[in-house]
Amino acid sequence: MDWLTATKSFNLLVEHGSFSQAAAVAEISPSAMSKRIDWLEKQLGLSLFVRTTRQVNLTEAGFDFLSRSKDLVGQFEDMISETQQFANRPSGTLRVAANSVVGSAILMPCIEAFLVLYPEVTLHLDILPFGEFPDLDHDLVLCRKFDNFNSSAHRGTKLYNYRVGLYAAPHYLANNPAITQLADVSEHKMVMNNYYRKQGRLEMANGESCELNNFNFISDNVDALLYAATKGMGLFFASPLYLKRELEQGLLVPVLPHLQGQEMELWGFYPNKKYLPIKTRLLLDFLKAKLVST
């Protein structure tokens, strides 16, 4: 055990409030996380936490140590990032989070080419629930920009502007009432993710709106949503960027193509640190270049 590893574990435990959650982020077992904290407390000669069966709370000494531990870890990470800039040879693990649609349609097609360019980087991709704000557990989070997200702990850059449209399988349209205006959509079943279900309404760019309350399949799994849509289970709102294969193969076709949702922005968010790790910056630049050429 070493001081830096134990201190990073201490910070994770404070942030997440439980050994199991902190251990999951560190990719170790809860018992291993507990041993790290025990080692740190033994080296310091005092207790940093008050442990109960339900939660862990900082002692007075723990609060005092916390202010210093964050500075220590931050300075170490800045030192590593700054040094890597000179080498320009990124290495190590790059932790990325994105919802299943962004991960499948945007990130996955780029990963192989990126890792060929930078073979010493290991990319770890986690699934971010639809509509969830960026966290600090990842080096990079890809998600839409939310108007009510304003975190001083993050920085971000815009990657892509997009709009959602309405799509359906050709055989669904052939066997169901015609859709000639947005109001007709309410008579049809819809396939959607939990984000749109909670929103309950889709605002269109021309000011019209569509109630999203007549659905028969909800999932945050992109493969399940695409399967349901192509099998004719209902109408589907999505960006054409995510449906390239299905549109090219004729599995889905636009419905009311003159109507599109309001413009949205796909952003890359990362922790607000003095130095942006070179591997994060390179992946951001790589994605921007790929999206511009799309």
C-alpha positions as CSV (number, residue, x, y, z in Angstrom):
1,M,0.0,0.0,0.0
2,D,1.1,3.6,-0.6
3,W,0.0,7.0,0.5
4,L,-1.3,8.2,-2.9
5,T,-3.5,5.1,-3.5
6,A,-4.9,5.2,0.0
7,T,-5.6,8.9,-0.2
8,K,-7.4,8.5,-3.5
9,S,-9.5,5.8,-1.9
10,F,-10.2,8.1,1.0
11,N,-11.5,10.8,-1.4
12,L,-13.7,8.3,-3.2
13,L,-15.2,7.1,0.0
14,V,-16.0,10.6,1.1
15,E,-17.6,11.4,-2.3
16,H,-19.7,8.3,-2.5
17,G,-20.5,7.7,1.1
18,S,-20.3,3.9,1.0
19,F,-17.5,1.3,0.7
20,S,-19.4,-0.6,-2.0
21,Q,-19.9,2.4,-4.3
22,A,-16.4,3.7,-3.8
23,A,-15.0,0.3,-4.5
24,A,-17.0,0.0,-7.7
25,V,-15.6,3.2,-9.0
26,A,-12.0,2.1,-8.0
27,E,-12.7,-1.3,-9.6
28,I,-11.8,-3.2,-6.4
29,S,-13.7,-5.2,-3.8
30,P,-15.4,-3.5,-0.8
31,S,-13.0,-5.4,1.5
32,A,-10.0,-4.1,-0.4
33,M,-11.3,-0.6,-0.1
34,S,-11.8,-1.1,3.6
35,K,-8.2,-2.3,3.9
36,R,-6.9,0.8,2.2
37,I,-8.8,3.0,4.6
38,D,-7.6,0.9,7.6
39,W,-4.0,1.3,6.4
40,L,-4.4,5.0,6.0
41,E,-5.9,5.4,9.5
42,K,-3.1,3.2,11.0
43,Q,-0.4,5.3,9.3
44,L,-2.0,8.5,10.6
45,G,-2.7,7.1,14.0
46,L,-6.3,8.3,14.1
47,S,-9.8,7.5,12.9
48,L,-11.0,9.4,9.8
49,F,-14.5,7.9,9.7
50,V,-17.3,6.9,12.0
51,R,-18.7,3.7,10.6
52,T,-22.2,2.4,11.0
53,T,-24.1,-0.4,9.3
54,R,-25.8,2.1,7.0
55,Q,-23.2,4.9,6.3
56,V,-19.8,6.3,6.9
57,N,-19.3,9.8,8.3
58,L,-16.1,11.9,8.6
59,T,-14.6,12.5,12.0
60,E,-13.2,16.0,12.9
61,A,-9.8,14.7,11.9
62,G,-11.3,13.3,8.7
63,F,-12.7,16.7,7.7
64,D,-9.3,18.3,8.3
65,F,-7.5,15.6,6.3
66,L,-10.0,16.0,3.4
67,S,-9.0,19.6,2.6
68,R,-5.4,18.5,2.2
69,S,-6.1,15.2,0.5
70,K,-7.9,16.8,-2.4
71,D,-5.0,19.2,-3.0
72,L,-2.5,16.4,-2.8
73,V,-4.3,14.2,-5.4
74,G,-5.0,17.2,-7.6
75,Q,-1.4,18.3,-7.6
76,F,-0.2,14.8,-8.4
77,E,-2.6,14.4,-11.4
78,D,-1.7,17.9,-12.7
79,M,2.0,16.9,-12.5
80,I,1.4,13.7,-14.5
81,S,-0.8,15.5,-17.1
82,E,1.7,18.3,-17.5
83,T,4.6,15.9,-17.9
84,Q,2.8,13.8,-20.5
85,Q,2.3,16.9,-22.7
86,F,6.0,16.9,-23.4
87,A,6.1,13.2,-24.3
88,N,3.0,13.6,-26.5
89,R,2.6,9.8,-26.1
90,P,-0.7,9.2,-24.2
91,S,-0.9,6.1,-22.0
92,G,-3.0,4.6,-19.3
93,T,-6.7,4.2,-18.8
94,L,-9.2,6.7,-20.2
95,R,-12.5,6.4,-18.5
96,V,-15.4,7.5,-20.7
97,A,-19.2,7.6,-20.1
98,A,-22.0,8.0,-22.6
99,N,-25.6,6.9,-22.9
100,S,-26.1,3.8,-25.0
101,V,-27.2,5.7,-28.1
102,V,-24.1,8.0,-28.1
103,G,-21.8,5.2,-27.2
104,S,-23.1,2.9,-29.9
105,A,-23.6,5.4,-32.8
106,I,-20.8,7.9,-32.2
107,L,-18.1,6.5,-29.9
108,M,-17.9,2.9,-30.9
109,P,-17.2,3.5,-34.6
110,C,-14.3,5.8,-33.5
111,I,-12.7,3.6,-30.8
112,E,-10.8,1.2,-33.0
113,A,-9.2,3.9,-35.1
114,F,-8.3,5.9,-32.0
115,L,-6.6,3.0,-30.3
116,V,-4.7,2.1,-33.4
117,L,-3.2,5.7,-33.3
118,Y,-2.6,5.5,-29.5
119,P,-2.0,1.8,-28.6
120,E,-0.8,2.6,-25.1
121,V,-4.2,3.9,-24.1
122,T,-6.8,1.6,-22.6
123,L,-10.4,2.9,-23.1
124,H,-13.0,2.0,-20.4
125,L,-16.6,2.8,-21.6
126,D,-19.4,3.0,-19.1
127,I,-23.1,3.6,-19.8
128,L,-24.6,6.9,-18.6
129,P,-28.4,6.8,-18.0
130,F,-30.4,9.0,-20.4
131,G,-30.8,12.5,-19.0
132,E,-28.2,12.1,-16.2
133,F,-25.7,14.9,-15.6
134,P,-21.9,14.3,-16.0
135,D,-20.0,13.0,-13.0
136,L,-16.5,13.4,-11.8
137,D,-15.7,9.6,-11.9
138,H,-14.8,9.7,-15.6
139,D,-12.2,11.5,-17.6
140,L,-14.8,12.3,-20.3
141,V,-18.6,12.3,-20.4
142,L,-20.4,12.5,-23.7
143,C,-24.0,13.8,-23.4
144,R,-26.4,16.5,-24.6
145,K,-26.0,19.9,-23.0
146,F,-28.6,20.6,-20.4
147,D,-29.7,24.2,-19.7
148,N,-29.9,23.5,-15.9
149,F,-26.5,21.9,-15.7
150,N,-23.9,24.5,-14.4
151,S,-21.1,22.8,-12.5
152,S,-17.9,24.7,-11.6
153,A,-16.3,21.2,-11.2
154,H,-16.6,20.6,-15.0
155,R,-15.4,22.1,-18.2
156,G,-16.8,21.1,-21.6
157,T,-16.7,21.6,-25.3
158,K,-19.4,21.3,-28.0
159,L,-18.9,18.3,-30.3
160,Y,-22.0,18.3,-32.6
161,N,-25.4,20.0,-33.2
162,Y,-28.3,17.7,-33.9
163,R,-32.1,17.6,-34.1
164,V,-34.4,14.7,-33.5
165,G,-37.0,13.6,-36.0
166,L,-39.9,11.1,-36.2
167,Y,-39.2,7.7,-37.8
168,A,-41.1,4.4,-38.3
169,A,-40.8,1.1,-40.1
170,P,-42.4,1.1,-43.6
171,H,-44.7,-1.8,-42.8
172,Y,-45.9,0.0,-39.6
173,L,-47.0,3.0,-41.7
174,A,-48.6,0.8,-44.3
175,N,-50.8,-0.9,-41.7
176,N,-51.8,2.0,-39.5
177,P,-53.7,5.3,-39.9
178,A,-52.0,7.9,-42.0
179,I,-49.9,10.6,-40.3
180,T,-50.3,13.9,-42.1
181,Q,-49.8,16.3,-39.2
182,L,-48.2,16.3,-35.8
183,A,-51.6,16.0,-34.0
184,D,-52.0,12.5,-35.7
185,V,-49.0,11.2,-33.7
186,S,-51.1,11.0,-30.5
187,E,-53.1,8.2,-32.1
188,H,-50.1,6.0,-32.6
189,K,-48.0,3.9,-30.2
190,M,-44.5,5.1,-29.6
191,V,-41.1,3.5,-28.7
192,M,-39.0,5.7,-26.5
193,N,-36.4,5.9,-23.8
194,N,-37.0,6.9,-20.2
195,Y,-35.8,10.5,-20.7
196,Y,-38.5,11.3,-23.2
197,R,-41.1,9.4,-21.1
198,K,-40.3,11.7,-18.2
199,Q,-40.3,14.8,-20.3
200,G,-43.8,13.9,-21.6
201,R,-43.5,16.3,-24.5
202,L,-41.4,16.9,-27.5
203,E,-41.0,20.5,-28.6
204,M,-40.6,21.0,-32.4
205,A,-38.4,23.7,-34.0
206,N,-41.5,25.4,-35.6
207,G,-43.1,25.9,-32.2
208,E,-45.5,22.9,-32.4
209,S,-45.4,20.3,-29.6
210,C,-46.2,16.6,-29.3
211,E,-47.5,14.9,-26.2
212,L,-45.5,11.7,-25.5
213,N,-48.1,9.7,-23.5
214,N,-49.1,6.9,-25.9
215,F,-46.3,4.4,-25.7
216,N,-46.0,0.7,-25.6
217,F,-42.3,0.1,-25.2
218,I,-39.7,1.9,-23.0
219,S,-36.1,1.1,-22.7
220,D,-32.7,2.8,-22.3
221,N,-31.1,0.0,-24.3
222,V,-30.4,1.3,-27.8
223,D,-30.4,-2.2,-29.4
224,A,-33.8,-2.9,-27.9
225,L,-35.2,0.4,-29.1
226,L,-34.0,-0.1,-32.6
227,Y,-35.3,-3.6,-32.7
228,A,-38.7,-2.4,-31.5
229,A,-38.8,0.4,-34.0
230,T,-37.7,-1.7,-37.0
231,K,-40.2,-4.4,-36.1
232,G,-43.0,-1.9,-36.3
233,M,-43.9,-1.7,-32.6
234,G,-44.4,2.1,-32.9
235,L,-43.1,5.5,-33.9
236,F,-39.6,6.5,-32.8
237,F,-38.0,9.9,-32.1
238,A,-34.2,10.0,-32.7
239,S,-31.5,11.9,-34.5
240,P,-30.7,10.6,-38.0
241,L,-27.0,10.4,-36.9
242,Y,-28.0,7.4,-34.7
243,L,-30.0,5.7,-37.4
244,K,-27.6,5.7,-40.4
245,R,-27.6,2.0,-40.9
246,E,-31.4,1.6,-40.5
247,L,-32.1,4.5,-42.9
248,E,-29.7,3.3,-45.5
249,Q,-31.2,-0.2,-45.4
250,G,-34.8,1.1,-45.5
251,L,-35.7,-0.4,-42.2
252,L,-36.8,3.0,-41.0
253,V,-38.2,6.0,-42.9
254,P,-38.8,9.6,-41.9
255,V,-42.3,10.6,-40.8
256,L,-43.3,14.2,-41.3
257,P,-39.8,15.0,-42.5
258,H,-40.5,18.7,-42.7
259,L,-40.8,18.7,-38.9
260,Q,-37.8,18.4,-36.7
261,G,-37.2,18.8,-33.0
262,Q,-35.4,21.8,-31.5
263,E,-31.7,22.0,-32.0
264,M,-29.6,20.2,-29.3
265,E,-25.9,20.0,-28.6
266,L,-23.7,17.0,-27.9
267,W,-20.9,18.0,-25.6
268,G,-17.9,16.4,-24.1
269,F,-17.5,17.2,-20.3
270,Y,-14.4,16.6,-18.3
271,P,-13.2,17.5,-14.7
272,N,-12.1,21.2,-14.3
273,K,-8.4,20.8,-13.7
274,K,-5.4,23.0,-14.4
275,Y,-4.2,20.6,-17.1
276,L,-6.4,18.5,-19.4
277,P,-4.8,15.0,-19.7
278,I,-3.4,14.6,-23.2
279,K,-5.3,11.4,-23.8
280,T,-8.6,13.2,-23.1
281,R,-7.7,16.1,-25.3
282,L,-6.7,13.8,-28.2
283,L,-10.0,11.8,-27.9
284,L,-12.0,15.0,-28.0
285,D,-10.1,16.3,-31.0
286,F,-10.5,12.9,-32.7
287,L,-14.3,12.9,-32.1
288,K,-14.7,16.5,-33.4
289,A,-12.9,15.7,-36.6
290,K,-15.0,12.5,-37.2
291,L,-18.3,14.3,-36.5
292,V,-17.4,17.2,-38.8
293,S,-16.8,14.7,-41.6
294,T,-20.1,12.9,-40.9
